[in-house]
Amino acid sequence: MKSTLYYVLDPMCCWCWGFRPVFTELLKLLPKQVEVKYIMGGLAADSDQPMPPETQAYIQEQWRLVTEKTGAEFNWDYWTICQPRRSTYPACRAVIAAGLQGNENIPKMILAIQTAYYLQAQNPSDLETHVLLAKELGLDITQFKQDLTTPEVEDLLQKDFKNRRRLAVSSFPTVLLESTDGLHFIAQGDDSLENIKKRMQACSLLNEL
């Protein structure tokens, strides 16, 4: 069985944004034979309704906590420039649609969405934002637009949700390693690289670290 590292996340999860520098370093530690798979977690279903004030207050508090814990930066203009919606499935579909044009586009689209959201105050729930980002990434825009609303992309999104449940993941970010000797917990939330290295060293596959 080939070893697989699963990164379960949501492009609009602020804790995933805070975890990004650590995850980048984690990837550098992986042996080449380990396959990396990104699983869209799906924080919030499709909605055209404005985000309620109490939800906005909760997410803003999470931003503050992420900055405090990880040092991540946020552009607070988002809350006045955009009309926030509690809807992350569109961003998840955008990542999957980008991946249909090459797996290398999956992490690129994740970063593009996070950067647009957290640093450039663009609305990551809007189709227009995803299309703009796809263009910046050099994707086939016509194909990308078509794929966003196809049953294939929706099926892949649901498969991600099913895989998330199989892995028993309920919070993001979460990183797991599946190998011949089972499933290993690697990281969650604002884990430090030091703790992650210890867990990786405990896995027989990574004992050379």
N, C-alpha and C positions, 0 to 999 in steps of 0.2 A: 504494500500500500504506500502510495506517495504521500509524504507529509504535506499538510496544508495549514497555512496560517490564515485564520479567518479574522477579518477586521469588521466588526458589526458597528455601524455608525449611521448617522443621519446628516446630510449636508447642512441642515439648518440647526444642528445641535451645537450650542455654544461650548459645551465641554469638549466636544470633538475638535473644535477650533483651538481650544486651549491645549489639547493633547497633541496637536499636530507636530510640534518640534520634537517631542519625545518619540512619537511614532516614526518620524523620519530617521532618527538615530537607531531605533529598533530594527528598521529594515536593513540598515547597514551591517547589523550583526548576524543576519540570517545566512545560513549556508545556501549556496546557489540551487540546491536540489529542492528547497522548500518553495512550494507554490503559494502565492498570496492571492486570496480572494476577498473582495470587498462585498459586504452584504448590507443592503439598504434596510435600515431599521424601521423607518416609517413612524415618526413621532406623532403626526397629526394628519387626518384624512382630508380629502378635498373639501374646500369651503370657499365661498365667495363673500362670506360675511366678515365685516371688520372685526378685528380682535378686541374682545371686551377689555375695558380698562383694568380690571383685576388681573387678567392674564398678562397684559402689557407690563403691569407692575411686577408680577412674578418673574417674567423673563428678564426685565431690567435688573432685578435683584440677582438673578443668576449670572448676568454679565459682570456685575460687580464682584461676585464671588470668584468667577473664573479669572478675572484680572488679579484679584488678591492671591489666588492659589497658584496661578501659572504665569502671570505677567503678560497675558495676551492683551492685545489692543482692540478697541472697538470704536467705531465712528457713531457717536450718539446722535448725529444728525438724522440717522435713519428714522427715529421716532417722530420727527417733525416733517421730513421730506416725503416719506412713504405712508401709505395706508396699510398698516400691518394686518396680515391675516394668519390665523392659526391653521396653516395648510402646508405640510412639508412633502406630501406625496408628489406634487409636480416636480420638485427639485430632485427627488429620488428617481423619477422617470427620466429626467434630463440626463442624469448620470448613466442610467442604463442605455438610453438612446445613443449617447456618445460612445458607449462601449461597443455598440453594434458596428461602429466604424473602426474598431480596433481596441483591444483590451487596454492598450497603453493610454487610451483617452479617458478611462474611468478615473484614475487618480487626478488627471489633469482637470477634468470637469468638476470633481469634488473641490479642488483648490480654487478653481475659478469661481464657483458659487460662493464658497466661504469668503473669498477676497471681496467679491462684489457686495455681499451682505454686510460683512463686519467692518470692512475698511472703506468701501466706496458708497455706502448707504443706498444700495440698489435693492429692489424688492425681489427676494429669491423665490417668492410664490408666483411670480408673473411669467407667463410664457415669453413675453417680449425680452425679459432679462436672459432667459435660457438661450434664446435664439441669438442674441447679441454675443453671449459668451461662446456659443458654438462657432460663430463666425470668427471671433478672435482666436479660437483654437485651430482654425483652418479646416473645420469639418465641412462636409457637403450639406449646406443649409437646407436645400430642398428635401433631401433624404431625412435629415434630422427632424424637420417639421412634420414630415409624414410619420416617422417612427414614433414620435411622442404620443400619438393618439391611437396607435395600432393595438390590436389584441395581443400581439407578440410581446410588446413592451409591458403591457399590463400583466400578462402571464409571467413574465420574468420577475416583475415586482412581487407578485404573489408568491412565487417560488422563493424569493429572498425572505419574505415573511415566514414562510414555512420552515426554511432553513434556520432562521433566527429562533423559532420555537423549538426546533429539534435540538439546537445547541443550548436551550434553556436560558437565553439572554433576554433580560428585561430592562436593561439600562445601557446607555451609550456614553462614551465609547467602551467597547469590550473587545479584547483580543484573546483568541484561543488558538491552540495548536492541536491539530488532529494527526496522530501518527499511528504506527503499528501497535503501540502499547496504550492507546486510548486517547482521551481528550484532556488537554492540559490547559489550565488557566494561566494566562500570561499577563494581562493588564486590564484595568478598569478605571474609569474616571480620570483623576489627576495623578495617576501613579507616577512614581519617579523612575528614571532610567536605572537607578541602582537596584531597586526592588525587582524590576523587570529582568535585569541580568541574572539575578539570583534564581528566579523562576525558570529562566531559559536554561541555566546551567543544570537545573534539577531534571531537565528532560534529557533522556539518554541520547537523543539525536543531536543535542547541542552541547554535549559535555566537553567539546574541544574549546569552548569560549574561555 
